[in-house]
Amino acid sequence: MIRDLLLETYGKYLGGDLVNTVLSKNEVMVHACGKIDGYEYTNSVDALDMAIKKGGRYIEVDLSLTKDERVVCVHKWDKNTFERLGIAYRTEGLSYDEFMKSKYYDNYSTMDLDMIIDYLKKYEDLYIMLDVTKDLDEEDTKKIYELIIKGFEENKKLLDRVVIEGGSIEMFEAINSIFDFPNKHFYLTGKDINEERVDEILEYIKNDGHFVSVSSHKKNVKVDIIRKVHKLGIVYITYPINEPAEALKYFNFGVDIICSSELTKEDFLKEIENMSHEDKVRLFFEKDVFAVDTAGAYIVSISEDEAECAMKVEHKHINGSGIVQGGALFTLADFAFGVLADSKGYPQVSVSNTISYLRPGEMGDILTAVARVVSKGNKICFYKVDIYNQDNKHLATMDVTGYIKTLNIKIAFFIIVLIIKMLYNDSQYS
């Protein structure tokens, strides 16, 4: 039971060696070697050098095949790639020599798989995710993985710092038939974001035993899926994130790593330092899926002894009698209590909520819940929440008894052990 709790809360620090080192420490993965001088998707030597110089140690690199079957770092052979290279478009792609002699935007040097291996040799704390283009047919897909294994043949230990990316069970079955890579990453597509499909994929991941992470596009991030992933002891990644505030939002949802072509770890650390207390509370409550996403509650203001939250009455809030359902009012009041209670800096939960309904709310009303502190002890605290409509008519009042939580001694012990382990890992990789 304690392990399940720790996995849910600290899943990114549990699991295999890769999870315990780079994936638990690097909250930013550099996308396609990073942006350079405003240009994305170059997968160039220059971009990779810049990413490493800025502190990037977990870097995604795109791979594809040249027409003479050599593995090079390119997103795919589309018109955009040829424009970046300044070469007329050809459906068959380029030969190895043509590609390696070319430069992106006449300035940035191209790379191949051998150069990636050299970077792994040079930087012992560097981790690479290999993203093979999805445009290859089945035969060429198998061919590129065979060539990847051949490339690492004399340096197989380096594969401990390489993650293979894929987006379907069928793809990984094909990859596994060639080589069972020690570190794998599964990216969820939009069609995968349903409970049945996710459970099937996570069961496959669990049985395989070599997956270290799962990702999805930011528009498909779901808190319940993140929790399921954490229970497997692996981490969750989302993309594309290029604003510090947006990164913090997704970290708050439980995402462990954001994939970005621009951000560094220092960027969002500075953002945290500059955030007001109220903004931090707002950020925390964005992951309140029921009150915020389902009911539509939102924070208006927070002060030392008062929090004001609001909700517009929509069709989903109306009961069979055509007025606001009592549970909707309860949700808004409880949300306002939670905002005020948790803004104090110590976790609180309600142990008793008593609500009195004074008059009905109606379709289109703007409801405002005002939570206030009545009294506070060392363990027990009392709050009152009043709900008004836009005409300042009093609709409901709630009395809340809150409990100030303290850390269970067994859980505290395990957390201390985890912190010591993390500090030890930090010392090994600093």
C-alpha positions in Angstrom: 0.0 0.0 0.0 2.8 2.4 0.9 4.7 1.5 -2.2 1.6 2.2 -4.3 1.3 5.6 -2.7 4.9 6.4 -3.3 4.7 5.2 -6.9 1.7 7.5 -7.4 3.3 10.5 -5.8 7.0 9.9 -6.6 6.8 7.6 -9.5 9.5 9.4 -11.4 12.1 8.5 -8.8 11.4 4.8 -8.9 12.2 2.1 -11.5 15.3 1.3 -13.5 18.6 3.0 -13.6 17.6 5.4 -16.4 14.5 6.5 -14.4 16.6 7.0 -11.3 19.2 9.2 -13.1 18.5 11.4 -16.0 14.7 11.1 -16.2 14.2 12.0 -12.6 16.5 15.1 -12.8 16.0 16.6 -16.3 12.6 18.1 -16.5 13.2 19.3 -20.1 13.9 17.1 -23.1 15.4 18.9 -26.1 13.3 18.4 -29.2 15.1 17.6 -32.5 18.4 18.9 -31.0 16.8 22.2 -30.2 16.1 25.5 -31.9 19.1 27.4 -33.3 18.9 31.1 -34.4 15.2 30.7 -34.6 15.3 27.5 -36.8 13.7 24.2 -35.7 14.1 20.6 -36.8 17.7 21.0 -38.1 18.9 18.0 -36.1 22.3 19.6 -36.8 25.7 19.5 -35.2 25.4 23.2 -34.3 22.0 22.8 -32.7 23.2 19.8 -30.7 26.3 21.6 -29.5 24.2 24.6 -28.4 21.8 22.4 -26.6 24.6 20.7 -24.7 26.2 24.0 -23.9 22.9 25.2 -22.4 22.8 22.2 -20.1 20.6 19.9 -22.2 21.4 16.3 -21.3 18.3 14.5 -22.6 18.0 15.1 -26.3 15.6 13.8 -28.9 17.1 13.2 -32.4 15.2 12.3 -35.5 16.5 9.5 -37.8 15.8 8.4 -41.3 17.4 6.5 -44.1 19.2 7.9 -47.1 18.3 6.4 -50.5 21.5 4.4 -50.3 20.5 3.0 -46.8 22.6 5.0 -44.4 21.2 6.3 -41.1 21.2 10.1 -40.8 19.7 12.7 -38.5 16.8 14.2 -40.4 13.1 14.6 -39.5 11.8 13.3 -42.8 12.3 13.6 -46.5 9.7 16.2 -47.1 9.7 19.6 -49.0 10.5 21.4 -45.7 13.7 19.4 -45.3 14.8 20.1 -48.8 14.0 23.8 -48.4 16.1 23.9 -45.2 19.0 22.2 -47.1 18.6 24.6 -50.1 18.1 21.6 -52.5 15.3 21.0 -55.0 12.8 18.5 -53.7 13.1 14.8 -54.7 10.6 12.2 -53.6 13.4 9.6 -53.2 15.4 11.6 -50.8 19.2 12.1 -50.9 22.2 9.9 -50.9 24.4 9.8 -47.9 27.2 11.8 -49.5 24.7 14.4 -50.8 23.2 14.8 -47.4 26.4 15.0 -45.4 27.9 17.6 -47.8 24.8 19.8 -47.4 24.1 22.4 -44.7 20.9 23.6 -43.3 20.2 27.2 -44.2 23.8 27.3 -45.7 25.1 27.3 -42.2 24.4 24.3 -40.0 26.1 20.9 -40.4 24.2 17.7 -40.9 24.8 14.6 -38.7 24.6 10.8 -39.0 24.2 8.0 -36.5 28.0 7.6 -36.1 28.3 11.2 -34.9 25.5 10.6 -32.3 27.5 7.7 -31.0 30.6 9.9 -30.8 28.6 12.4 -28.7 27.5 9.7 -26.3 31.2 8.7 -25.9 32.3 12.2 -25.3 29.5 13.2 -22.8 29.0 10.4 -20.3 25.9 12.2 -18.8 24.2 12.5 -22.2 21.0 10.6 -23.0 19.5 10.4 -26.4 16.0 9.5 -27.6 16.0 8.2 -31.1 12.8 9.0 -33.1 12.7 7.1 -36.3 10.6 8.8 -39.0 7.1 7.3 -39.4 7.2 7.7 -43.2 9.2 4.5 -43.7 7.5 1.3 -44.9 7.7 -1.9 -42.8 10.8 -3.2 -44.7 12.8 0.1 -44.3 11.7 0.4 -40.7 13.2 -3.0 -39.9 16.3 -2.0 -42.0 16.9 1.2 -40.0 16.8 -0.6 -36.6 19.1 -3.3 -37.9 21.5 -0.5 -38.9 21.2 1.2 -35.5 22.2 -2.0 -33.8 25.1 -2.5 -36.2 26.2 1.1 -35.5 26.3 0.3 -31.7 27.9 -3.1 -32.2 31.2 -2.1 -30.8 29.7 0.2 -28.2 26.7 -1.7 -26.9 27.1 -0.3 -23.4 26.1 3.1 -24.8 22.6 1.7 -25.5 22.1 2.1 -21.7 21.8 5.8 -22.5 19.6 5.5 -25.6 15.8 5.4 -25.6 14.0 4.0 -28.6 10.7 5.8 -29.4 7.6 4.1 -30.9 3.9 4.7 -31.2 2.2 1.3 -31.5 2.4 -2.2 -30.0 2.9 -3.5 -33.6 5.9 -1.2 -34.1 7.5 -2.5 -30.9 6.8 -6.1 -31.8 8.7 -5.5 -35.0 11.5 -3.7 -33.2 11.8 -6.5 -30.6 12.1 -9.1 -33.3 15.3 -7.3 -34.3 16.7 -6.4 -30.9 15.2 -6.0 -27.4 16.4 -2.4 -26.6 17.0 -1.8 -22.9 15.1 1.5 -22.9 11.9 2.2 -24.8 9.4 5.1 -25.0 5.8 4.9 -26.1 4.1 8.0 -27.5 0.3 8.0 -27.3 -1.6 9.3 -30.3 -5.0 10.9 -30.1 -6.7 7.7 -31.0 -5.0 6.0 -27.9 -6.6 8.4 -25.4 -9.4 6.3 -24.2 -9.5 4.0 -21.2 -9.6 0.7 -23.0 -6.8 1.5 -25.4 -4.6 3.1 -22.7 -5.0 0.1 -20.4 -4.1 -2.3 -23.3 -0.9 -0.2 -24.0 0.1 0.0 -20.3 -0.4 -3.7 -19.9 1.9 -4.3 -22.8 4.5 -1.8 -21.3 4.3 -3.6 -18.0 4.9 -7.0 -19.5 7.7 -5.8 -21.7 9.7 -4.5 -18.7 12.0 -2.1 -20.7 9.8 1.0 -21.0 11.0 4.1 -19.2 8.5 6.7 -20.4 5.2 7.5 -22.1 4.3 10.7 -23.8 1.4 12.5 -25.5 0.7 15.8 -27.2 -0.2 18.4 -24.6 -3.8 18.6 -25.8 -4.1 14.9 -24.9 -2.7 15.1 -21.3 -5.0 13.4 -18.8 -4.3 13.3 -15.1 -5.8 9.8 -14.7 -3.5 8.5 -17.4 -0.4 10.1 -15.8 -1.3 8.4 -12.5 -1.5 5.0 -14.2 1.8 5.6 -15.9 3.4 6.6 -12.5 2.1 3.4 -10.9 4.3 1.5 -13.4 7.3 3.3 -12.1 7.9 5.2 -15.3 7.7 8.9 -16.3 5.3 11.0 -18.4 6.4 13.4 -21.1 4.4 16.0 -23.0 5.1 18.2 -26.0 5.5 20.8 -27.5 6.0 23.2 -24.6 8.0 26.4 -25.3 6.7 28.8 -22.6 7.8 28.6 -18.9 4.3 29.2 -17.5 2.9 26.4 -19.7 5.7 24.1 -18.6 4.7 24.8 -14.9 1.1 24.1 -15.7 1.9 20.6 -17.0 4.3 19.8 -14.3 1.5 20.7 -11.9 -0.7 18.1 -13.7 1.9 15.5 -12.9 3.9 15.5 -16.1 7.6 14.7 -15.3 9.3 16.0 -18.5 8.4 18.5 -21.1 9.7 18.3 -24.6 10.8 21.7 -25.9 12.9 23.1 -28.7 13.5 26.4 -26.7 13.3 26.0 -22.9 16.0 25.1 -20.4 15.5 24.0 -16.8 16.6 27.5 -15.7 13.8 29.2 -17.6 11.0 27.7 -15.6 12.9 27.9 -12.3 13.1 31.6 -12.9 9.4 31.6 -13.6 8.7 30.0 -10.3 10.8 32.6 -8.5 8.9 35.4 -10.1 5.4 33.9 -9.4 3.2 35.5 -6.8 1.7 33.4 -4.0 -1.8 33.8 -5.6 -0.5 32.6 -9.0 1.1 29.5 -7.4 -2.3 28.7 -5.8 -4.1 29.2 -9.1 -1.6 26.9 -10.8 -2.1 24.2 -8.2 -5.9 24.2 -8.6 -5.7 23.9 -12.4 -5.4 20.1 -11.9 -8.7 20.0 -10.0 -10.3 18.1 -12.8 -13.9 17.9 -11.3 -14.4 21.4 -10.0 -12.4 23.2 -12.8 -12.9 21.1 -15.9 -16.2 19.5 -15.2 -18.1 22.0 -13.1 -16.4 25.1 -14.5 -15.4 26.7 -11.2 -12.6 29.3 -11.3 -10.6 31.4 -8.8 -11.5 35.1 -8.7 -9.3 36.3 -5.8 -7.3 35.1 -2.8 -6.3 37.0 0.3 -5.0 36.1 3.8 -8.4 35.2 5.2 -10.7 35.1 2.2 -11.0 33.3 -1.2 -13.6 34.2 -3.9 -14.4 31.6 -6.6 -17.1 31.7 -9.3 -19.0 29.6 -11.7 -21.4 30.4 -14.5 -24.6 28.3 -14.5 -24.9 26.2 -17.7 -27.2 23.5 -18.9 -25.1 20.8 -17.2 -25.8 22.4 -13.8 -29.6 22.3 -14.1 -31.7 19.6 -12.3 -35.1 18.1 -13.3 -36.9 21.1 -11.7 -35.1 23.6 -14.0 -33.0 25.1 -11.2 -29.3 24.7 -10.2 -28.6 21.2 -8.9 -27.6 21.2 -5.2 -24.5 19.3 -5.9 -23.3 22.1 -8.2 -23.6 24.6 -5.4 -21.9 22.2 -3.0 -19.0 21.7 -5.5 -18.5 25.5 -5.8 -18.5 26.0 -2.1 -16.2 23.1 -1.4 -13.8 24.4 -4.1 -13.7 27.9 -2.5 -12.9 26.3 0.9 -10.1 24.2 -0.7 -8.6 27.3 -2.4 -8.5 29.2 0.9 -7.4 26.3 3.0 -4.6 25.2 0.7 -3.3 28.7 0.2 -2.1 28.6 3.8 0.9 26.5 2.8 -0.1 23.4 4.7 -2.4 20.6 3.4 -5.9 20.6 4.7 -8.9 18.4 4.0 -12.6 18.8 4.9 -13.9 16.3 7.4 -17.4 17.8 7.6 -19.4 20.0 5.2 -22.9 21.2 6.1 -24.7 23.2 3.5 -28.0 25.1 3.7 -29.8 26.0 0.5 -31.6 29.4 0.9 -32.9 30.1 -2.6 -32.5 28.5 -6.1 -30.0 29.4 -8.7 -31.1 29.7 -12.3 -29.7 29.2 -15.8 -27.2 31.9 -16.8 -26.5 33.0 -13.2 -23.0 34.0 -12.2 -22.5 32.3 -8.8 -19.8 33.6 -6.5 -18.6 31.6 -3.4 -16.8 33.6 -0.7 -14.8 31.4 1.8 -13.7 32.9 5.1 -11.7 31.6 8.1 -13.8 31.3 11.2 -11.1 29.9 13.5 -8.0 27.7 13.4 -6.3 25.4 15.8 -3.3 23.1 15.5 -5.2 20.3 13.8 -8.8 21.5 13.4 -10.0 24.6 11.5 -13.4 26.1 10.8 -14.5 27.9 7.6 -17.7 29.5 6.3 -18.6 29.7 2.6 -21.4 31.9 1.3 -22.7 31.7 -2.3 -24.3 34.7 -4.0 -25.7 35.3 -7.5 -24.9 38.3 -9.7 -27.7 40.3 -8.0 -26.0 39.7 -4.6 -28.9 37.3 -3.5 -27.7 34.8 -0.9 -28.3 31.3 -2.4 -26.5 29.0 0.1 -24.2 28.8 3.1 -21.7 26.1 4.0 -20.0 25.4 7.3 -16.8 23.4 6.9 -14.7 21.6 9.5 -11.2 21.1 8.1 -8.3 18.9 9.3 -4.7 20.0 9.0 -2.8 16.9 7.7 0.5 15.8 9.0 2.8 13.3 7.4 2.4 9.6 8.4 5.7 8.5 10.0 6.1 5.5 7.7 5.6 7.6 4.6 8.0 10.2 6.0 10.6 7.6 6.5 10.3 6.3 2.9 10.4 9.9 1.6 13.6 10.6 3.5 15.1 7.4 2.0 14.1 8.6 -1.5 15.6 12.0 -0.9 18.9 10.5 0.2 18.9 8.2 -2.8 18.2 11.2 -5.1 21.1 13.2 -3.5 23.3 10.2 -4.0 22.4 10.0 -7.7 23.0 13.7 -8.0 26.5 13.3 -6.6 27.2 10.5 -9.1 26.2 12.6 -12.1 27.4 16.1 -11.1 
